[in-house]
């Protein structure tokens, strides 16, 4: 049975829910600073994902980890469900359904492993290890090392994205590196479908384990209008991105994601 747990009592005002906990850089007196930075991170991340196919998690997850880590990973996962819905509304015809058929089932065991990691292991160590692995994969890509899209590579990427998505809210790099040579619309649509189903699985697994708080759900839901703003901005800029530029942009975004994870590992 899915269950949301709350650490602050049954009756909370919206102000209470959005007030920083004090476990990050911001304290309870910095409510409006938190709101402004949070909204900006959502808009920038959504615009990036609308253009490249990923980016929301890599911008928002490090921001929330620094501002108020008690909102992780639930709030980011909420946005990771809504944003793909927006994108698929326009580009569902370009989804690689065969790739989904191989990659999504493999995400299930990865998601379970990720939930176990959240419950039992030190998140900093995991973030650091994932960051190093992603940087190594980017380095191989720059040396023209290309992984073919096969059932085996799709299952491996799906499983790894389940672990990273559930434990750190950043699930895009494994799939992005696999699809980096594909046509832009195909990349965006396929990644959106992966993110949608995968994020729902991650949310359900965390909720079943009592690792989702009411604050995380409310703050994640409040991001929806800013997702819309970012989507509009991204679509306006998307026409300038061809396949070569898309690959370059994806590698930059994935590298930034890895560096963000390493910063998270160092700063905790």
BAFI-3210 file (N, C-alpha, C; in Angstrom, 3 decimals, decimal comma, padded with zeros to 6 digits):
// residues 268
n [1|2|3|4|5|6|7|8|9|10|11|12|13|14|15|16|17|18|19|20|21|22|23|24|25|26|27|28|29|30|31|32|33|34|35|36|37|38|39|40|41|42|43|44|45|46|47|48|49|50|51|52|53|54|55|56|57|58|59|60|61|62|63|64|65|66|67|68|69|70|71|72|73|74|75|76|77|78|79|80|81|82|83|84|85|86|87|88|89|90|91|92|93|94|95|96|97|98|99|100|101|102|103|104|105|106|107|108|109|110|111|112|113|114|115|116|117|118|119|120|121|122|123|124|125|126|127|128|129|130|131|132|133|134|135|136|137|138|139|140|141|142|143|144|145|146|147|148|149|150|151|152|153|154|155|156|157|158|159|160|161|162|163|164|165|166|167|168|169|170|171|172|173|174|175|176|177|178|179|180|181|182|183|184|185|186|187|188|189|190|191|192|193|194|195|196|197|198|199|200|201|202|203|204|205|206|207|208|209|210|211|212|213|214|215|216|217|218|219|220|221|222|223|224|225|226|227|228|229|230|231|232|233|234|235|236|237|238|239|240|241|242|243|244|245|246|247|248|249|250|251|252|253|254|255|256|257|258|259|260|261|262|263|264|265|266|267|268]
n.u [000,844|000,600|002,017|002,184|004,460|004,714|006,721|006,090|003,692|000,029|-001,353|-000,560|000,401|000,640|002,832|004,409|005,029|006,635|008,737|012,213|014,025|016,349|018,403|020,017|021,650|019,936|017,914|014,992|014,223|014,499|012,500|011,421|013,698|014,288|011,987|012,260|014,760|014,261|012,119|013,468|015,391|013,756|012,588|014,867|015,886|013,704|013,516|015,973|015,636|013,526|014,754|017,032|016,361|016,920|017,717|016,244|016,307|019,060|019,590|017,748|017,987|020,688|020,378|018,245|019,418|021,416|019,995|017,827|018,037|016,177|014,024|014,621|014,593|012,087|010,621|011,853|011,356|008,589|008,345|009,630|007,802|005,724|006,855|007,692|005,139|004,129|005,937|005,558|003,018|003,280|005,208|004,905|004,754|007,321|008,561|010,798|009,608|010,417|012,858|011,921|010,537|012,571|014,190|012,620|011,491|013,857|014,365|012,918|014,136|016,385|015,248|014,271|016,690|017,776|016,028|016,668|019,275|018,831|017,657|019,585|022,314|025,106|024,312|026,111|028,386|027,352|026,482|028,949|030,252|028,580|028,842|031,571|031,533|029,832|031,305|033,470|032,191|031,432|033,963|034,816|032,949|033,741|036,036|035,158|034,028|031,449|028,419|026,320|022,772|021,221|019,362|020,729|022,312|020,274|018,863|020,832|021,229|018,657|018,406|020,496|019,640|017,436|018,539|020,084|018,142|016,227|017,774|019,167|017,690|018,544|018,362|018,902|021,537|022,626|020,839|020,857|023,490|023,431|021,591|022,682|023,395|021,132|018,218|017,048|014,225|013,445|015,163|014,334|011,605|011,760|013,391|011,691|009,516|010,797|011,549|009,048|007,656|009,647|010,021|007,540|007,610|009,774|008,766|006,555|007,856|009,434|007,387|006,020|007,891|007,772|009,246|008,588|007,694|005,060|005,734|007,579|005,955|004,125|005,796|006,972|004,681|004,038|005,815|004,817|003,606|005,944|007,347|005,855|006,478|009,228|009,092|007,860|009,822|011,952|010,941|010,820|013,493|014,339|014,395|016,853|018,558|020,280|021,142|023,922|024,512|022,772|023,931|026,333|025,297|023,975|026,122|027,401|025,416|025,146|027,726|027,730|025,803|027,133|029,236|027,722|026,758|029,167|029,844|027,726|028,432|030,769|029,993|027,855]
n.v [-001,194|002,181|004,937|008,145|009,857|012,181|014,517|016,644|016,932|016,795|019,091|021,654|024,804|026,396|028,068|026,916|024,519|025,309|026,615|026,688|023,963|024,318|022,548|022,841|025,300|027,420|028,937|028,936|031,613|032,394|032,171|033,431|033,725|031,073|030,328|031,916|031,078|028,366|028,419|029,601|027,628|025,525|026,582|027,005|024,366|023,012|024,301|023,556|020,760|020,632|021,315|019,619|017,108|016,129|017,408|018,748|017,387|017,475|020,154|020,940|019,030|019,282|021,944|021,853|020,062|021,584|023,816|022,831|019,844|018,055|017,917|016,190|012,907|013,370|015,767|016,505|014,237|014,394|016,568|015,351|013,596|015,166|016,919|015,219|014,478|016,861|017,151|014,813|015,179|016,687|015,301|012,508|010,763|010,266|008,491|005,874|002,960|000,305|000,484|001,302|-000,989|-002,771|-001,361|-000,284|-002,459|-003,304|-001,219|-001,632|-003,542|-001,928|000,338|-000,665|-001,370|001,197|002,399|000,896|001,748|004,452|004,078|002,726|003,268|005,599|008,601|010,463|009,028|007,398|009,334|010,441|008,216|007,645|010,051|009,953|007,687|008,558|010,702|009,268|007,820|009,920|010,813|008,604|008,775|011,132|010,284|009,010|006,571|004,470|003,250|000,796|000,777|-001,712|-004,651|-005,507|-003,235|-001,398|-002,536|-002,438|000,353|001,086|-000,215|001,004|003,654|003,422|002,970|005,352|007,341|006,908|007,082|009,530|011,305|011,907|010,607|010,612|010,563|007,815|006,914|009,086|009,113|006,767|007,317|009,444|009,841|009,870|011,157|014,461|014,863|012,236|011,548|013,325|012,568|009,821|009,771|011,251|009,488|007,359|008,731|009,419|006,940|005,727|007,576|007,500|004,869|005,103|006,991|005,563|003,406|004,651|005,848|003,583|002,607|004,441|006,775|009,200|012,504|014,783|017,465|017,250|016,399|018,550|020,776|019,843|019,682|022,371|023,303|023,019|025,200|026,643|024,773|024,801|027,366|027,075|025,081|026,428|028,380|026,704|025,425|027,573|028,019|025,688|025,223|025,878|023,799|021,252|017,802|017,432|019,595|018,936|016,578|017,614|019,414|017,624|016,133|018,168|018,793|016,334|016,073|018,280|017,346|015,177|016,539|018,040|016,000|015,193|017,502|017,457|015,140|015,969|018,192|017,208]
n.w [000,000|-000,904|000,772|002,126|004,094|006,767|008,398|009,958|011,324|011,150|010,256|008,217|006,976|003,740|003,781|005,784|004,496|002,362|003,556|004,047|005,520|006,928|006,786|004,639|002,583|003,051|005,577|007,780|007,587|005,000|003,040|000,630|-000,912|-001,383|-002,894|-005,223|-006,298|-006,624|-008,522|-010,701|-011,246|-012,055|-014,420|-016,071|-016,192|-017,359|-019,854|-020,970|-021,089|-022,878|-025,226|-025,531|-024,526|-022,051|-018,764|-016,830|-014,315|-013,782|-013,364|-011,378|-009,286|-008,095|-007,227|-005,324|-003,563|-002,439|-001,420|000,174|001,240|002,292|000,653|-001,317|-002,828|-003,790|-004,621|-007,035|-008,551|-008,854|-010,631|-012,721|-013,681|-014,665|-016,632|-018,881|-019,763|-020,823|-022,973|-024,507|-025,427|-027,715|-029,221|-029,353|-031,516|-032,345|-030,668|-029,779|-029,774|-029,732|-028,409|-025,891|-025,147|-024,510|-022,696|-020,540|-018,882|-017,664|-016,000|-013,700|-011,760|-011,338|-010,192|-007,768|-006,571|-006,391|-004,512|-002,283|-001,936|-001,251|001,239|002,783|002,173|002,010|000,562|-000,555|-001,319|-003,335|-005,209|-005,947|-007,107|-009,307|-010,711|-011,490|-013,161|-015,212|-016,291|-017,281|-019,296|-021,002|-021,782|-023,282|-025,343|-026,597|-027,756|-029,934|-029,326|-029,726|-028,546|-029,660|-030,246|-028,868|-027,748|-025,408|-024,641|-024,235|-022,087|-020,121|-019,893|-019,093|-016,585|-015,136|-015,193|-013,592|-011,058|-010,638|-011,035|-009,003|-006,676|-006,872|-008,390|-010,911|-013,883|-016,558|-017,955|-018,682|-020,727|-022,469|-023,438|-024,871|-026,919|-028,303|-030,982|-032,468|-034,278|-033,460|-032,628|-032,155|-030,089|-028,008|-027,641|-027,030|-024,722|-023,072|-022,765|-021,436|-019,076|-018,023|-017,403|-015,850|-013,743|-012,482|-011,534|-009,741|-007,893|-006,876|-005,675|-003,696|-002,174|-001,286|000,429|002,467|002,140|001,109|001,680|002,645|002,161|000,035|-002,063|-002,329|-002,915|-005,286|-006,930|-007,069|-008,899|-011,449|-013,060|-013,708|-015,136|-017,468|-018,442|-018,970|-020,927|-023,085|-023,641|-024,387|-026,684|-028,407|-028,946|-030,051|-032,827|-033,834|-033,379|-034,730|-035,647|-035,139|-033,431|-031,401|-030,341|-029,322|-027,438|-025,751|-024,691|-023,279|-021,394|-020,058|-019,015|-017,291|-015,552|-014,357|-013,080|-011,303|-009,638|-008,509|-007,076|-005,283|-003,916|-002,654|-001,087|000,270]
ca.u [000,000|001,393|001,756|002,998|004,751|004,956|007,514|005,808|002,357|-001,041|-001,883|000,523|000,048|001,530|004,087|005,197|005,498|007,670|009,824|013,392|014,158|017,577|019,421|020,863|022,225|018,924|017,206|013,561|013,986|014,815|011,422|011,288|014,914|014,094|010,965|012,795|015,812|013,586|011,399|014,449|015,998|012,764|012,452|016,093|015,949|012,658|013,898|017,058|015,091|012,689|015,635|018,004|015,768|017,153|018,261|015,481|016,843|020,441|019,579|016,945|018,456|021,762|019,880|017,523|020,351|022,139|019,081|017,074|018,125|015,040|013,053|015,132|014,476|010,678|010,147|012,370|010,665|007,268|008,515|010,080|006,612|004,901|007,539|007,562|003,768|004,076|006,715|004,961|001,793|003,640|006,185|004,757|004,927|008,746|009,092|011,371|008,851|011,232|013,808|011,185|010,176|013,737|014,788|011,754|011,448|015,118|014,378|012,255|015,126|017,228|014,493|014,261|018,036|017,935|015,308|017,482|020,412|018,344|017,350|020,665|023,685|025,454|024,029|027,276|029,253|026,692|026,534|030,313|030,554|027,831|029,475|032,809|031,189|029,274|032,417|034,235|031,414|031,543|035,319|034,835|032,168|034,545|037,054|034,417|033,573|029,998|027,692|025,166|021,496|020,850|018,616|021,609|022,669|019,048|018,571|021,841|020,933|017,421|018,672|021,321|018,833|016,569|019,327|020,447|016,946|015,594|018,668|019,676|016,760|019,199|018,318|019,072|022,813|022,824|020,043|021,298|024,718|023,086|020,820|023,259|023,566|019,826|017,573|016,630|012,857|013,433|015,834|013,477|010,398|012,099|013,804|010,504|008,754|011,578|011,469|007,688|007,400|010,655|009,785|006,374|008,093|010,600|007,870|005,766|008,743|009,778|006,182|005,753|008,866|007,622|010,338|008,053|007,031|004,056|006,438|008,168|004,881|003,563|006,778|007,072|003,477|004,073|006,722|004,171|003,536|007,282|007,662|005,225|007,266|010,459|008,756|007,629|011,127|012,727|010,387|011,171|014,913|014,633|014,576|018,265|019,349|020,279|021,629|025,280|024,442|022,106|024,898|027,230|024,546|023,718|027,353|027,619|024,441|025,489|028,931|027,302|025,112|028,143|029,928|026,790|026,770|030,429|029,715|026,825|029,180|031,752|029,349|026,867]
ca.v [000,000|003,395|005,781|009,341|010,150|013,584|014,658|017,924|017,001|016,650|020,360|022,550|025,832|026,415|028,703|025,900|023,509|025,857|027,189|025,812|023,243|024,685|021,508|023,215|026,636|028,386|028,684|029,264|033,028|032,659|031,571|033,997|033,376|029,690|030,290|032,511|030,212|027,132|028,693|029,822|026,340|024,755|027,161|026,707|022,927|022,621|024,803|022,694|019,450|020,795|021,408|018,530|015,829|015,965|018,634|019,210|016,797|017,854|021,526|021,063|018,170|019,928|023,158|021,480|019,421|022,650|024,716|022,097|018,438|017,257|017,826|015,225|013,154|013,371|016,944|016,444|013,156|014,892|017,343|014,431|012,952|016,144|017,461|014,339|014,526|018,042|016,934|013,754|015,697|017,208|014,509|011,088|009,975|010,005|007,598|004,587|002,004|-000,905|000,767|001,287|-002,368|-003,413|-000,595|-000,030|-003,561|-003,357|-000,156|-002,086|-003,938|-000,776|001,205|-001,316|-001,205|002,600|002,644|000,288|002,643|005,622|003,702|002,118|003,674|007,014|009,204|011,168|008,054|006,993|010,453|010,541|007,082|007,834|011,162|009,481|006,781|009,339|011,427|008,287|007,525|011,090|010,798|007,589|009,304|012,138|009,552|008,305|005,260|004,498|002,059|000,560|000,578|-003,123|-005,053|-005,534|-001,882|-000,766|-003,062|-001,907|001,764|001,153|-000,600|002,033|004,852|003,161|003,189|006,759|008,162|006,751|007,483|010,901|012,044|012,166|009,310|010,802|010,315|006,535|006,863|010,148|008,677|005,705|007,871|010,727|009,971|009,772|012,398|015,210|014,597|010,858|011,586|013,988|011,796|008,550|010,065|011,671|008,287|006,691|009,506|009,361|005,650|005,496|008,435|006,955|003,704|005,561|007,597|004,509|002,611|005,455|006,000|002,299|002,461|005,514|007,727|010,402|013,389|015,686|018,652|016,951|016,340|019,885|021,609|019,345|020,072|023,825|023,607|022,789|026,397|027,016|023,813|025,308|028,507|026,535|024,367|027,426|028,950|025,695|025,210|028,735|027,934|024,346|025,182|026,101|022,645|020,108|016,587|017,636|020,478|018,205|015,688|018,449|019,923|016,510|015,821|019,252|018,643|015,134|016,403|019,140|016,481|014,437|017,478|018,358|014,880|015,236|018,593|016,947|014,181|016,677|019,075|016,473]
ca.w [000,000|-000,979|001,929|002,250|005,485|007,052|009,607|010,594|011,866|010,164|009,760|007,809|006,002|002,578|004,188|006,484|003,547|001,492|004,341|004,097|006,783|007,615|006,606|003,508|002,654|003,461|006,815|007,775|007,297|003,588|002,239|-000,715|-001,649|-001,828|-003,939|-006,450|-006,844|-007,048|-009,760|-011,762|-011,580|-012,808|-015,758|-016,826|-016,426|-018,295|-021,173|-021,451|-021,445|-024,056|-026,394|-025,627|-024,161|-020,619|-018,186|-015,671|-013,100|-013,496|-012,851|-010,164|-008,193|-007,326|-006,578|-004,113|-002,638|-001,739|-000,721|001,196|000,830|002,774|-000,436|-002,283|-004,277|-004,156|-005,359|-008,403|-009,251|-009,235|-011,868|-013,760|-014,223|-015,377|-017,808|-020,044|-020,275|-021,684|-024,192|-025,314|-026,043|-029,034|-029,974|-029,073|-032,738|-032,588|-029,631|-030,187|-028,977|-029,554|-027,332|-024,631|-024,805|-023,908|-021,606|-019,384|-017,907|-016,914|-014,997|-012,473|-010,748|-011,021|-009,282|-006,448|-006,025|-006,031|-003,263|-001,227|-001,739|-000,517|002,615|003,555|001,871|002,072|-000,748|-001,102|-001,988|-004,575|-006,152|-006,446|-007,987|-010,552|-011,408|-012,112|-014,260|-016,324|-016,918|-018,051|-020,501|-021,876|-022,339|-024,332|-026,463|-027,280|-028,510|-030,993|-028,876|-029,895|-028,112|-030,518|-029,567|-028,962|-026,549|-024,242|-024,197|-023,744|-020,757|-019,199|-019,661|-018,327|-015,198|-014,502|-014,996|-012,444|-009,841|-010,484|-010,949|-007,696|-005,598|-006,997|-009,256|-012,205|-014,572|-017,986|-018,642|-019,379|-021,946|-023,366|-024,095|-025,807|-028,030|-028,684|-032,433|-033,111|-034,720|-032,268|-032,169|-031,649|-028,785|-027,009|-027,377|-026,381|-023,356|-022,323|-022,414|-020,388|-017,843|-017,489|-016,764|-014,824|-012,578|-011,789|-010,797|-008,626|-006,906|-006,234|-004,832|-002,523|-001,355|-000,647|001,512|003,446|001,957|000,484|002,625|002,082|001,659|-001,262|-003,055|-002,523|-003,597|-006,656|-007,668|-007,275|-010,004|-012,745|-013,921|-014,173|-016,194|-018,683|-018,936|-019,547|-022,158|-024,133|-023,991|-025,092|-028,034|-029,223|-029,298|-030,556|-034,282|-034,173|-032,946|-035,641|-034,997|-034,634|-032,269|-030,330|-029,691|-028,525|-026,288|-024,838|-023,975|-022,313|-020,318|-019,289|-018,253|-016,186|-014,604|-013,608|-012,195|-010,229|-008,710|-007,756|-006,093|-004,248|-003,113|-001,836|-000,134|001,058]
c.u [000,878|001,014|002,714|003,220|005,041|005,668|007,122|004,384|001,303|-001,526|-000,723|-000,015|001,009|002,867|004,987|005,819|006,643|008,857|011,001|013,583|015,372|018,674|020,350|021,426|021,242|018,243|015,758|013,250|014,170|013,763|011,409|012,545|014,776|013,121|011,519|013,838|015,204|012,883|012,364|015,078|015,033|012,644|013,668|016,176|014,923|012,979|014,988|016,520|014,216|013,518|016,415|017,382|015,959|017,709|017,528|016,073|018,228|020,544|018,900|017,490|019,631|021,290|019,162|018,435|021,118|021,192|018,363|017,035|016,976|013,946|013,461|014,808|013,036|010,221|010,615|011,652|009,250|007,367|008,916|008,955|005,842|005,565|007,471|006,145|003,596|004,757|006,076|003,668|002,069|004,456|006,048|004,987|006,379|009,359|009,646|010,721|009,631|012,247|013,140|010,895|011,333|014,233|013,933|011,658|012,718|015,185|013,784|013,258|016,077|016,557|014,475|015,628|018,273|017,232|016,065|018,682|019,991|018,158|018,584|022,059|023,856|025,255|025,235|028,175|028,655|026,771|027,925|030,653|029,850|028,456|030,733|032,508|030,660|030,377|033,277|033,517|031,479|032,910|035,422|034,066|032,970|035,657|036,402|034,084|032,053|029,382|026,452|023,913|021,038|020,011|019,475|021,952|021,453|018,702|019,560|021,554|019,664|017,632|019,465|020,529|017,865|017,282|019,573|019,225|016,292|016,464|019,066|018,762|017,366|019,298|018,702|020,383|022,970|022,087|020,490|022,558|024,425|022,430|021,448|023,408|022,235|019,282|016,946|015,228|012,739|014,069|014,906|012,277|010,703|012,546|012,611|009,685|009,471|011,408|010,092|007,452|008,387|010,423|008,567|006,781|008,900|009,740|007,087|006,623|009,115|008,572|005,865|006,700|008,785|008,679|009,902|007,325|006,047|004,725|006,995|007,113|004,362|004,535|006,951|005,880|003,473|004,971|006,039|004,058|004,888|007,798|007,081|005,987|008,542|010,204|008,562|008,951|011,954|012,241|010,718|012,610|015,258|014,957|016,033|019,152|019,209|020,918|023,023|025,286|023,763|023,093|025,850|026,527|024,283|024,959|027,681|026,689|024,775|026,742|028,587|026,582|026,107|028,887|029,032|026,732|028,042|030,411|028,816|027,553|030,157|031,074|028,317|025,512]
c.v [001,241|004,320|006,952|009,607|011,621|013,717|015,894|018,038|017,042|017,952|021,307|023,585|025,742|027,054|027,712|024,917|024,015|026,436|026,228|025,220|023,672|023,649|021,807|024,610|027,656|027,953|029,093|030,719|033,375|032,073|032,097|033,787|031,964|029,628|030,805|031,597|028,908|027,333|028,873|028,504|025,483|025,272|026,815|025,224|022,462|023,094|023,934|021,339|019,530|020,830|020,120|017,167|015,480|017,273|019,104|018,682|017,290|019,293|021,583|020,239|018,790|021,176|022,831|020,819|020,457|023,501|024,023|020,621|017,571|017,120|016,811|013,805|013,393|014,539|016,926|015,358|013,565|015,674|016,440|013,585|013,921|016,618|016,529|014,314|015,716|017,767|015,889|014,195|016,165|016,213|013,005|010,215|009,584|009,037|006,318|003,499|000,709|-000,700|000,755|-000,139|-003,114|-002,676|-000,456|-001,208|-003,651|-002,269|-000,626|-002,576|-002,803|000,165|000,631|-001,166|000,239|002,949|002,057|001,168|003,864|005,292|003,327|002,699|005,183|007,655|009,883|010,218|007,626|008,090|010,581|009,440|007,238|008,961|010,749|008,584|007,550|010,108|010,485|007,949|008,679|011,110|009,776|008,074|010,308|011,495|008,654|006,864|005,272|003,171|001,916|000,360|-000,846|-003,480|-005,045|-004,146|-001,142|-001,251|-002,527|-000,443|001,921|000,829|000,483|003,311|004,666|003,405|004,677|007,652|008,094|007,299|008,950|011,816|012,388|010,842|009,403|010,369|008,955|006,460|007,912|009,744|007,599|006,267|009,129|010,920|009,943|011,152|013,121|014,891|013,196|010,804|012,160|013,123|010,509|008,767|010,481|010,461|007,494|007,408|009,389|008,057|005,404|006,316|007,980|005,736|004,125|006,170|006,526|003,693|003,369|005,621|004,714|002,064|003,560|006,589|008,966|011,230|014,302|016,924|018,407|016,954|017,740|020,780|021,155|019,755|021,569|024,220|023,570|024,055|026,808|026,029|024,282|026,466|028,010|025,814|025,336|028,041|027,959|025,467|026,375|028,657|026,650|024,318|025,322|024,888|021,510|018,921|016,773|018,516|019,788|017,311|016,489|018,950|018,826|016,158|016,893|019,090|017,442|015,377|017,287|018,335|015,725|015,341|017,886|017,261|014,857|016,346|018,150|015,973|014,880|017,498|018,376|017,076]
c.w [000,000|000,161|001,939|003,719|005,647|008,377|010,392|011,109|010,789|009,552|009,475|006,839|004,834|002,931|004,900|005,502|002,685|002,262|004,391|005,492|007,592|007,499|005,431|003,694|003,215|004,758|006,716|007,434|005,822|002,654|000,817|-001,553|-002,206|-003,002|-005,265|-007,092|-007,364|-008,384|-010,926|-012,207|-012,401|-014,241|-016,618|-017,158|-017,441|-019,710|-021,785|-021,896|-022,685|-025,334|-026,608|-025,373|-022,705|-020,078|-016,949|-014,371|-012,751|-012,998|-011,493|-009,009|-007,420|-006,592|-005,280|-003,086|-001,823|-000,884|000,432|000,824|001,331|001,719|-001,500|-001,829|-004,745|-005,003|-006,810|-009,201|-009,661|-010,550|-013,033|-014,323|-015,117|-016,669|-019,020|-020,622|-021,223|-023,024|-025,101|-025,982|-027,471|-029,868|-029,789|-030,309|-032,987|-031,573|-030,261|-029,321|-028,757|-028,429|-025,969|-024,175|-024,152|-022,661|-020,366|-018,416|-017,067|-015,856|-013,674|-011,432|-010,371|-010,046|-007,872|-005,788|-005,601|-004,733|-002,077|-000,891|-000,923|000,953|003,425|003,333|001,950|000,694|-001,375|-001,872|-003,320|-005,625|-006,766|-007,430|-009,337|-011,373|-012,146|-013,311|-015,469|-017,044|-017,762|-019,360|-021,500|-022,551|-023,473|-025,566|-027,275|-028,111|-029,570|-030,624|-028,865|-029,456|-028,980|-029,687|-029,849|-027,740|-025,287|-023,723|-023,660|-022,343|-019,728|-018,862|-018,838|-016,867|-014,474|-014,256|-013,828|-011,129|-009,626|-010,322|-009,583|-006,583|-005,655|-007,798|-010,606|-012,952|-016,043|-018,617|-019,298|-020,704|-022,957|-024,117|-025,133|-027,066|-028,641|-030,198|-033,185|-033,488|-033,520|-031,756|-031,574|-030,261|-027,721|-026,634|-026,621|-024,938|-022,498|-021,877|-021,320|-019,054|-017,197|-016,723|-015,621|-013,572|-011,783|-010,957|-009,569|-007,519|-006,151|-005,278|-003,565|-001,595|-000,609|000,522|002,561|003,341|001,178|001,535|001,901|001,486|000,271|-002,361|-003,369|-003,298|-005,043|-007,502|-007,974|-008,441|-011,362|-013,600|-014,490|-015,221|-017,518|-019,287|-019,607|-020,850|-023,317|-024,586|-024,810|-026,512|-028,964|-029,717|-030,049|-032,043|-034,700|-033,883|-033,956|-034,920|-034,406|-033,384|-031,092|-029,594|-028,810|-027,267|-025,272|-024,036|-022,938|-021,118|-019,440|-018,443|-017,060|-015,115|-013,729|-012,634|-011,024|-009,188|-007,871|-006,721|-004,936|-003,338|-002,163|-000,733|000,744|000,972]
res [x|x|x|x|x|x|x|x|x|x|x|x|x|x|x|x|x|x|x|x|x|x|x|x|x|x|x|x|x|x|x|x|x|x|x|x|x|x|x|x|x|x|x|x|x|x|x|x|x|x|x|x|x|x|x|x|x|x|x|x|x|x|x|x|x|x|x|x|x|x|x|x|x|x|x|x|x|x|x|x|x|x|x|x|x|x|x|x|x|x|x|x|x|x|x|x|x|x|x|x|x|x|x|x|x|x|x|x|x|x|x|x|x|x|x|x|x|x|x|x|x|x|x|x|x|x|x|x|x|x|x|x|x|x|x|x|x|x|x|x|x|x|x|x|x|x|x|x|x|x|x|x|x|x|x|x|x|x|x|x|x|x|x|x|x|x|x|x|x|x|x|x|x|x|x|x|x|x|x|x|x|x|x|x|x|x|x|x|x|x|x|x|x|x|x|x|x|x|x|x|x|x|x|x|x|x|x|x|x|x|x|x|x|x|x|x|x|x|x|x|x|x|x|x|x|x|x|x|x|x|x|x|x|x|x|x|x|x|x|x|x|x|x|x|x|x|x|x|x|x|x|x|x|x|x|x|x|x|x|x|x|x|x|x|x|x|x|x]
***
